[in-house]
């Protein structure tokens, strides 16, 4: 009796919505996306690219390559003339480093926030406004306990808001918290670091200094035990992927001609990130 009532109700709803909503009870396949380059060839080979109209989570601990991934993705999009937005939850973005990484800052809207509540509100407004090739939300400096308190329905709402749009929604976190709603989840881990010996032990040697200001940004005596970080290897692993790459889909790898998207791989890929230095 209950099954008959349910079938009758379904038929009535279907008849009432006919002509206004196409197949209201049919599942819409949202697994095929337009993919664009991450700016890192190794990650393009692993992921196929970043999906438009979907949410992507990039997760990892501190110094796992999250910022390098973010800067590369933004540089790739702004180089192609797209306007992007960055929601900086803890006001930690460095424009000098971004400029050195190749990001066209005139095409980047930087939203500086002080907490996760401001970041989520800004994220909502930017997605609803539209017109952005990428909306990146950096929650990597927010404590994981705080991010876990974001209700699941909020992530679903963000995913639905970005669907059927050309916008890439990119989340950076320490651990996957929106995995149920994300179409792509990537885990990054740091590998072997590369170090360079500092200046020889002569008085008042001039050392290379990082772009970001620090207490080592002045002329210092050379020390034989001093080392400068030049970069480190990063491994990327696909935790979850709902992406189905169609044979007709193409991706634009920066610096090359469009080519057929490679088959999705499940093994881990490695890439290297370089520290940006300058000399005084």
KAJOLIN-V515852 format. One record per pair of residues at least 12 apart in sequence whose ideal C-beta (glycine too) atoms are under 10 Angstrom apart, sorted by sequence separation. I is the first residue (numbers start at 1). GAP is how many residues later the second one is. If there is no record, write none. Layout:
# KAJOLIN-V515852
I,GAP
I,GAP
This chain:
# KAJOLIN-V515852
13,12
35,12
36,12
37,12
38,12
58,12
74,12
86,12
98,12
111,12
123,12
169,12
173,12
175,12
196,12
206,12
207,12
216,12
248,12
249,12
35,13
36,13
37,13
95,13
109,13
122,13
123,13
158,13
169,13
206,13
207,13
247,13
248,13
10,14
35,14
36,14
111,14
123,14
169,14
170,14
171,14
205,14
206,14
207,14
247,14
10,15
33,15
34,15
35,15
36,15
43,15
58,15
93,15
95,15
111,15
122,15
204,15
205,15
207,15
245,15
246,15
33,16
34,16
35,16
36,16
70,16
123,16
155,16
172,16
203,16
204,16
205,16
206,16
207,16
245,16
33,17
34,17
35,17
56,17
86,17
93,17
109,17
120,17
204,17
205,17
245,17
33,18
34,18
38,18
93,18
119,18
198,18
203,18
204,18
205,18
210,18
243,18
245,18
32,19
33,19
34,19
35,19
84,19
91,19
93,19
119,19
120,19
159,19
202,19
203,19
207,19
209,19
210,19
245,19
31,20
33,20
34,20
38,20
78,20
84,20
91,20
92,20
109,20
119,20
158,20
163,20
201,20
202,20
208,20
244,20
30,21
33,21
83,21
91,21
116,21
137,21
159,21
160,21
162,21
199,21
201,21
205,21
207,21
243,21
43,22
71,22
82,22
86,22
87,22
88,22
89,22
90,22
91,22
155,22
156,22
159,22
198,22
199,22
200,22
201,22
208,22
30,23
31,23
50,23
70,23
71,23
75,23
79,23
81,23
83,23
84,23
85,23
86,23
87,23
88,23
89,23
90,23
91,23
109,23
116,23
119,23
135,23
155,23
158,23
159,23
199,23
200,23
201,23
241,23
30,24
74,24
75,24
78,24
79,24
80,24
83,24
84,24
85,24
86,24
87,24
88,24
89,24
90,24
91,24
108,24
111,24
113,24
147,24
154,24
155,24
156,24
157,24
158,24
159,24
198,24
199,24
200,24
201,24
40,25
67,25
78,25
79,25
82,25
83,25
84,25
85,25
86,25
87,25
88,25
89,25
90,25
107,25
113,25
148,25
152,25
155,25
156,25
197,25
198,25
199,25
201,25
241,25
43,26
50,26
67,26
71,26
75,26
76,26
77,26
78,26
81,26
82,26
83,26
84,26
85,26
86,26
87,26
88,26
89,26
90,26
107,26
108,26
109,26
111,26
113,26
116,26
147,26
152,26
155,26
198,26
238,26
49,27
50,27
67,27
71,27
74,27
75,27
76,27
77,27
78,27
80,27
89,27
91,27
115,27
116,27
135,27
147,27
148,27
150,27
154,27
155,27
197,27
198,27
199,27
238,27
40,28
70,28
71,28
74,28
75,28
78,28
79,28
89,28
108,28
147,28
149,28
150,28
152,28
153,28
197,28
198,28
238,28
39,29
40,29
43,29
71,29
72,29
74,29
75,29
78,29
89,29
90,29
113,29
117,29
144,29
147,29
148,29
152,29
197,29
198,29
199,29
237,29
238,29
39,30
43,30
67,30
71,30
72,30
73,30
74,30
77,30
78,30
88,30
89,30
116,30
120,30
124,30
127,30
132,30
135,30
142,30
144,30
147,30
196,30
197,30
198,30
237,30
238,30
38,31
39,31
67,31
70,31
71,31
72,31
74,31
77,31
87,31
88,31
89,31
115,31
116,31
123,31
127,31
130,31
140,31
141,31
142,31
143,31
144,31
147,31
195,31
196,31
197,31
237,31
238,31
38,32
39,32
40,32
44,32
71,32
87,32
127,32
130,32
134,32
135,32
136,32
137,32
138,32
139,32
140,32
141,32
142,32
195,32
196,32
236,32
237,32
39,33
40,33
68,33
70,33
74,33
75,33
87,33
89,33
116,33
117,33
124,33
127,33
128,33
132,33
133,33
134,33
135,33
136,33
137,33
138,33
139,33
140,33
141,33
144,33
195,33
196,33
235,33
236,33
38,34
39,34
67,34
74,34
87,34
88,34
89,34
116,34
120,34
124,34
127,34
128,34
131,34
132,34
133,34
134,34
135,34
136,34
137,34
138,34
139,34
140,34
193,34
194,34
195,34
196,34
235,34
236,34
37,35
38,35
39,35
87,35
120,35
123,35
126,35
127,35
130,35
131,35
132,35
133,35
134,35
135,35
136,35
137,35
138,35
139,35
194,35
195,35
196,35
234,35
235,35
236,35
37,36
39,36
40,36
86,36
87,36
130,36
131,36
132,36
134,36
135,36
136,36
137,36
193,36
194,36
195,36
234,36
235,36
36,37
39,37
85,37
87,37
124,37
130,37
132,37
193,37
194,37
195,37
233,37
234,37
38,38
39,38
85,38
87,38
120,38
123,38
127,38
129,38
139,38
193,38
194,38
233,38
234,38
37,39
38,39
87,39
139,39
192,39
193,39
194,39
233,39
234,39
36,40
37,40
39,40
85,40
86,40
127,40
192,40
193,40
232,40
233,40
36,41
85,41
126,41
191,41
192,41
231,41
232,41
37,42
84,42
85,42
127,42
190,42
191,42
230,42
231,42
232,42
37,43
93,43
126,43
190,43
191,43
231,43
232,43
36,44
85,44
189,44
190,44
191,44
230,44
231,44
93,45
189,45
190,45
229,45
230,45
231,45
36,46
85,46
92,46
123,46
188,46
189,46
229,46
85,47
91,47
188,47
189,47
228,47
230,47
83,48
84,48
85,48
86,48
87,48
88,48
89,48
90,48
92,48
123,48
187,48
188,48
189,48
229,48
82,49
83,49
84,49
85,49
86,49
87,49
88,49
89,49
90,49
92,49
187,49
188,49
228,49
82,50
83,50
84,50
85,50
86,50
87,50
88,50
89,50
90,50
91,50
186,50
187,50
82,51
83,51
84,51
85,51
86,51
87,51
88,51
89,51
90,51
186,51
187,51
81,52
82,52
84,52
85,52
86,52
87,52
89,52
90,52
185,52
186,52
187,52
80,53
88,53
89,53
185,53
186,53
187,53
184,54
185,54
186,54
77,55
78,55
184,55
185,55
186,55
77,56
78,56
184,56
185,56
76,57
77,57
89,57
182,57
183,57
184,57
185,57
76,58
89,58
182,58
183,58
184,58
74,59
77,59
182,59
183,59
184,59
74,60
179,60
180,60
182,60
183,60
73,61
179,61
217,61
219,61
39,62
74,62
218,62
39,63
73,63
176,63
217,63
39,64
70,64
176,64
211,64
212,64
71,65
210,65
211,65
70,66
210,66
211,66
69,67
208,67
210,67
211,67
70,68
209,68
210,68
208,69
209,69
70,70
207,70
208,70
209,70
67,71
208,71
209,71
66,72
207,72
208,72
67,73
206,73
207,73
66,74
206,74
64,76
56,78
58,78
62,78
194,78
61,79
62,79
189,79
191,79
194,79
196,79
55,80
56,80
58,80
60,80
191,80
192,80
194,80
52,81
59,81
187,81
189,81
191,81
194,81
196,81
52,82
55,82
57,82
58,82
85,82
193,82
84,83
89,83
186,83
188,83
190,83
50,84
82,84
84,84
86,84
87,84
89,84
82,85
87,85
188,85
82,86
84,86
86,86
77,91
77,93
73,95
74,96
36,97
73,97
36,98
57,98
55,100
70,100
55,101
69,101
70,102
55,103
69,103
55,104
54,105
55,105
67,105
53,106
55,106
66,106
55,107
66,107
54,108
55,108
66,108
53,109
54,109
52,110
53,110
64,110
53,111
54,111
100,111
52,112
53,112
56,112
57,112
58,112
59,112
60,112
62,112
99,112
52,113
53,113
54,113
55,113
56,113
57,113
58,113
59,113
60,113
61,113
97,113
98,113
52,114
53,114
54,114
55,114
56,114
57,114
58,114
59,114
60,114
61,114
96,114
97,114
52,115
53,115
54,115
55,115
56,115
57,115
58,115
59,115
60,115
96,115
97,115
52,116
53,116
54,116
55,116
56,116
57,116
59,116
94,116
95,116
96,116
51,117
52,117
59,117
69,117
94,117
96,117
50,118
51,118
57,118
58,118
59,118
94,118
49,119
50,119
57,119
69,119
50,120
57,120
59,120
66,120
68,120
57,121
56,122
57,122
66,122
55,123
59,123
64,123
65,123
55,124
57,124
58,124
64,124
65,124
66,124
57,125
63,125
64,125
65,125
55,126
56,126
57,126
58,126
59,126
60,126
61,126
63,126
64,126
65,126
54,127
55,127
56,127
57,127
58,127
59,127
60,127
61,127
63,127
64,127
54,128
55,128
56,128
57,128
58,128
59,128
60,128
61,128
62,128
30,129
54,129
55,129
56,129
57,129
58,129
59,129
60,129
61,129
36,130
38,130
53,130
54,130
55,130
56,130
57,130
58,130
59,130
60,130
63,130
51,131
34,132
36,132
38,132
51,132
30,133
35,133
50,133
51,133
30,134
34,134
50,134
28,135
33,135
49,135
28,136
48,136
50,136
47,137
47,139
46,140
43,143
43,145
38,148
35,149
33,150
33,151
31,152
102,152
30,153
68,163
68,164
69,165
63,166
68,166
65,167
69,167
64,168
65,168
66,168
63,169
65,169
64,170
65,170
63,171
64,171
65,171
64,172
80,172
101,173
60,174
80,174
60,175
79,175
101,175
60,176
76,176
79,176
100,176
60,177
76,177
77,177
99,177
100,177
58,178
59,178
76,178
97,178
98,178
100,178
75,179
76,179
97,179
59,180
96,180
57,182
72,182
94,182
96,182
57,183
56,185
56,187
54,188
46,189
47,189
54,189
46,190
48,190
51,190
43,191
46,191
47,191
51,191
42,192
46,192
51,192
42,193
43,193
48,193
50,193
40,194
42,194
47,194
49,194
51,194
46,195
48,195
40,196
47,196
48,196
49,196
48,197
38,198
47,198
72,199
49,200
48,201
49,201
50,201
72,201
49,202
69,202
71,202
48,203
49,203
68,203
47,204
49,204
68,204
69,204
68,205
71,205
65,206
67,206
68,206
44,207
65,207
68,207
35,208
44,208
45,208
65,208
33,209
44,209
64,209
31,210
32,210
33,210
35,210
44,210
63,210
31,211
32,211
33,211
35,211
30,212
31,212
32,212
33,212
34,212
41,212
49,212
31,213
32,213
33,213
38,213
40,213
41,213
48,213
49,213
30,214
31,214
32,214
35,214
37,214
39,214
40,214
41,214
47,214
48,214
29,215
31,215
34,215
35,215
36,215
37,215
38,215
39,215
41,215
47,215
48,215
32,216
33,216
34,216
35,216
36,216
37,216
38,216
39,216
46,216
48,216
32,217
34,217
35,217
36,217
37,217
44,217
45,217
47,217
48,217
36,218
37,218
44,218
45,218
46,218
47,218
37,219
45,219
46,219
45,220
46,220
46,221
46,222
47,222
46,223
45,224
46,224
44,225
46,225
35,226
42,226
43,226
45,226
42,227
43,227
41,228
42,228
43,228
40,229
42,229
41,230
42,230
40,231
40,232
38,233
40,233
